[in-house]
Amino acid sequence: MTNKELQKRKNNIIARGQGNLLPIFIKKGVNSELWDEEDNRYIDFGAGIAVANTGHSNPKVVEAVKEQVTNFSHTCVMVTPYKNSIELAEKIVKKSPIKNAKSIFVTTGAEAVENAIKISRAATNRPGIIAFNGGFHGRTNLCMGLTGKVAPYKNGYGPFPNDIYHAPYPIEYHGISVDESIKYLSNIFKVSIEPEKIAAIIIEPVQGEGGFYEAPKGFLQKLRDICDQYGILLIVDEIQTGFGRTGSFFASEKHNIEPDLITMAKGLAGGYPLAAVVGKSEIMDKPLPGGLGGTYAGSPVSCAAALAVLDIIEENNLVSRAIEIGETVVNKLSQLQIKYPMIIGDIRNSGAMIACELIENGNSELPNTELTKNMVSEAAKNGLILLSCGARGNVIRILTPLTIEQHILEEGLDIFEKTFISLLN
Ligand SMILES: Cc1ncc(COP(=O)(O)O)c(C=O)c1O
């Protein structure tokens, strides 16, 4: 069956709200390559949105999953738990930049965020939450409230929960300095809610959907200080940045801060649904037994996959590989930028979380949304899966598996260049 036919069937039966970026139906994946139902080959620069960090169908993950499903695939961690969830919790707590931490497992990133907020409110007995413009935290009601982008995430879906306030994320490229952001945040305490009523500030150390903007040096430290001053908890949403992607195991490590809570998902289990909240023990233990969890929370199959993922990251030095991937990609994009400075406005990366912002006439405030869209669709026709993001839809984001072979990475970058140049002519 062709992609076209499958797209037609999909449109007839799946609601349009669950749209797809590309009309490509995948049949098989091997590390950083995908094949569709028509046997076309693609190089994957998206990794299922930063999930397949250890590659598609990594043999170690496949083996671990097979072994687990042969034994059992579900008992519910809240009824009769199992050893691999404990082993996994011990490992991720040890890796996290929080001293004396505990964890819980849930199923999706949005659930991890919801639980981090629940835990913060239970621990502080306060209602308020501060999030950031351009931030993305998921599609459930509370997460939509936290998300700082209206279309397509919020329009038509209100009302949203109360007591959520947004501050600007500092983005020097778009003229928002750290000082301005902090000033605005402090203003919330003057005009909207007293700081003693704020339970938590939630922030992505590198904004994902928002456009791959990394928090400038010192910003998270300033937030930490504000939190300490007023007894507010700092939640770092590492759902997209976690597990080596940015060249350190967690992005918050680079900022030398100890968050109170960290949310994790995506790369954690290499494609199996699993998410976690890790936080300071005294905070994590505030909710009553039974208050946190879910039927599928911490699935034993996902936990088995995640244990394999952690081994793969370690054995293959994927944290340092993320830095090399970032350098290779930025190098190539910079060569293109030298030739096309009026169109490629900004190139930025945090390890293997890489973005380039497409603009018009060299003006950073003129987003080239059309070219961005065309890049994604034309690259796919040429055999390269690319993703876009950004509040204005003009950012190409590159999130290859961290296990991508160097020659395939370079092949993908050549397709990127060829596609880009062909669209300008
Ligand atoms: C930073 C961040 N938080 C939360 C989420 C929501 O995760 P999920 O789609 O698994 O619910 C995402 C997903 O893209 C994300 O990037």
The ligand as an SDF file (V2000), in Angstrom:
LIG
                    3D

 16 16  0  0  0  0  0  0  0  0999 V2000
    9.8940   19.8600   27.3930 C   0  0  0  0  0  0  0  0  0  0  0  0
    8.6960   18.9780   27.2120 C   0  0  0  0  0  0  0  0  0  0  0  0
    7.8560   18.7840   28.2340 N   0  0  0  0  0  0  0  0  0  0  0  0
    6.7680   17.9880   28.1210 C   0  0  0  0  0  0  0  0  0  0  0  0
    6.4670   17.3480   26.9380 C   0  0  0  0  0  0  0  0  0  0  0  0
    5.2500   16.4630   26.8400 C   0  0  0  0  0  0  0  0  0  0  0  0
    5.6270   15.1330   26.6960 O   0  0  0  0  0  0  0  0  0  0  0  0
    4.5740   14.0500   26.1330 P   0  0  0  0  0  0  0  0  0  0  0  0
    4.3230   14.3970   24.7030 O   0  0  0  0  0  0  0  0  0  0  0  0
    5.2690   12.7250   26.3190 O   0  0  0  0  0  0  0  0  0  0  0  0
    3.3500   14.1540   26.9720 O   0  0  0  0  0  0  0  0  0  0  0  0
    7.3180   17.5360   25.8400 C   0  0  0  0  0  0  0  0  0  0  0  0
    7.0130   16.8970   24.5410 C   0  0  0  0  0  0  0  0  0  0  0  0
    7.4380   17.3040   23.4980 O   0  0  0  0  0  0  0  0  0  0  0  0
    8.4580   18.3570   25.9730 C   0  0  0  0  0  0  0  0  0  0  0  0
    9.3010   18.5760   24.9520 O   0  0  0  0  0  0  0  0  0  0  0  0
  1  2  1  0
  2  3  1  0
  2 15  2  0
  3  4  2  0
  4  5  1  0
  5  6  1  0
  5 12  2  0
  6  7  1  0
  7  8  1  0
  8  9  2  0
  8 10  1  0
  8 11  1  0
 12 13  1  0
 12 15  1  0
 13 14  2  0
 15 16  1  0
M  END
$$$$
